[in-house]
Amino acid sequence: MDPVPASPARRIFARVGRPLRGTALPVVLLALAACSPHSPSALDPGGAGASRVAGLWWLMFWISVVVFVEVMAFLTWALVFRRRARSARRGDPTRFVVVAGAVLPAFVLVAVYGVGLRDLAALGHGPDKAAVTVDAIGHKWWWEVRYAGSPGATANEIHIPVGEKVRIRLRTADVLHSFWVPQLMPKTDLIAGELRETWLRADRRGEYRGQCAEYCGLQHAHMAFLVVAQPRADFDAWYARLGAAAPAPQTDDQRRGQEAFLQAACSSCHTVRGTPATGLVGPDLSDVGARWSLGAGALPNDGGHLGGWIANSQTSKPGNAMPPQPVPADRLPDLIAYLRSLR
């Protein structure tokens, strides 16, 4: 018995589905990678700025879905019923082409453009003059963070009070960088010779990862920072510690570690408030023991990784400005204990 010939629709879907089956696995893997909990997403907003971006993205996404479904429906109709339609063709299709191909797309584009202008105006409305003001300076490859009115500084970590707009003043110390916290605000580029501004507002307590979003050299991927949003009382307590002297050593190993720090080359490049170490080449280390990472996201901040970073940071972040440190092996544990105590 001769096999029943496949319908035109089945033949079409078979031709289309064959190449799609080969791409299904890569698409699924990419989708799962994008859902990693360690990858901050602009579609999981934590503040008013990112909420504007997410809302505009979802608007354009659903418009695209409707347009795609409509086009696929017309394409299927044309392929499956083309012979029947050709024999029954009547009238002039010009009106349909003008409405579906010009009038409707123009209406959609104008509407999306209007929503975009509204959101752009809202994002440009920064905080008032009394707001907390942070200076974030981009270096290769780390972030220097200072607060207006405070003599202290930190690195790769910005603390902000929950529910308040915070002014962020941006400049670069070398090449072009870009300041981006996907869950809080769109990116703002740091341009040499210019002072740029943006703002952050977190509507819920938490930690929000930021990243340099402009390629700036070998360790661009390891130029991350963390925004810590906390209740106002907690922020005020942290801000008070920022301007105070670093904690004094409390144990013998910490005291020996401080001596090693001051006698080595560390003190010529780094500052520890309240000590003779006043170097400005590298990050201020007055609170290094409490920071979320080493090397702007390159390594976890624990004793083992800190020892490796001191001995030779080039093995974990090649090209950074810190050369290997010839600290004697018997003094390295004391130095680690001292730096870990700076909180």
Summary of the structure (lengths in Angstrom):
residues: 343
radius of gyration: 28.4
end to end distance: 84.2
largest distance: 96.9
contacts: 975
relative contact order: 0.10
helix: 44%
strand: 19%
